[in-house]
Amino acid sequence: MIVRSPRVLVLIVLLGCVGYAIGSETQTEDDVPTEGDALAGNVEAGEERYNKTCVNCHGAGGKGVASFPKISGNEISFTVSRLETYREGTKIGPNSSLMIMMAKPLSDEEIANLAAYLEEERS
């Protein structure tokens, strides 16, 4: 596809960004965790990591405190995606600056462990 007009190119890019932003909040069949996803994270290690830093804002078991949301019970893929987004420095909510600071040092393994722990805390 050859785009000859800068306006058309800008429109295509903007539509792509809007579609990505809208689609990123919608769970698709590809986002549904499999048994392999659940096994990828260690629940006990996730609980230990959670209790070091996350519990201070999100409360026991991720149930939420004050302006900090409930984060337990989400699908593993959702939690992993959110933490990776924060780790990359992308703002996606009112407490983004704090979450970016907290997620920056997390390894892929720690993110998987946290997601496994928080998924287990459904209720």
N, C-alpha and C positions, 0 to 999 in steps of 0.2 A: 504494500500500500504506500503510495507516494502522497505526502501531504504538502501541498504547495502554499497554503495560507497559514501564517503563524497563528491566526485566530482559531482555525480549525484544529491545529495541533494543541493549543492551550485548552480548547474545549474537550478534546479527547483525553488529555491528561487529567483534567478536572473530573470528568465523568468517571474515569478509572479510579481516582482517589476516593470519590464519593461512594462508588460501588464497593470498594475495599473497606471503607469505614463502616458502611452499613452491614456488609457481609461479615465483618469481624466479630460482631456481637451475636450473630446467629449461628447456632450449633448446626452443623451439617452431619451427614452420615459419616464423613471422614473424621469428624471430631469425636465421635463416640468411642470411649476407651474400650480397649479389648482386655482380655485377661492378661495379656503380655504387658500392657500399660500398667496395670495394677501391680504386677510383679516387678516392674522396673524400679519402683521406689520402695524404700524400707520404711515401714510405718513407725517403728520404734525410733529410728534415727531421725525421722521427720518430727516426731513428738519432742525429742530432745532438742533439736534445732529450734522448733517453734517456741519452746519454753525459755530459750535463751533471749529472744528478742521480740518475737511476734506477739506473745501473750500480753506484753505491756500495753499495747493498743487494742488488739482484737479480742482480748479476754480469754478466759479458760475455754479450750476446745474450739476457738474461733467463732464464738457466739456473738461477738460484737460488743463494743463499749462506746458510749457517747456518740461522737461523730464518726467513729471507726466502724465500718460495716462488718456484718456477719460474713465470714469467709469459709465456713465449714460446709460440707455437703455438696460442693460443686464437683462437677466432673473433673477428673484428673487433667484432661487436655485443656480445659478452661483455665485452671489454676496455673498450669505450666505456661500457657500462653501469656497470661497476665504478668506473671513474675519475669518471664523473659522480656516482655515489652518494657516493664519498668527497668530491668537491668540494662537495657539498651538506651535508657534515658528518655523514653517517650512518655509524655504526660497524657493520662487518660482518665483523670478524675480530680476531684477537689483536693485530695491528699497526695497527689502525684509526686510532689517534691520530696515529701517524707518517704514515700514508697520507693522512689528512685534511689535515694540514699541507702535505704535498707536492702534493696535488691542488688545493687551494684556488686557487692562482694560474694554473692551466692554463686556456687558452682552449679553445673548442670545436675550433678548428683544430688546436691542439697535441694534444688528446686523439685526434682522428682520425688525426693523423700518427703518434703513438705506437702506436695500435692497428694501423695498417697495417704499421709496422716490426715490431712483435712478432708479428704473424700471419705475416710473411715468414720469421721465425726458427724455423720448425718443424723439429724433429728429435728 
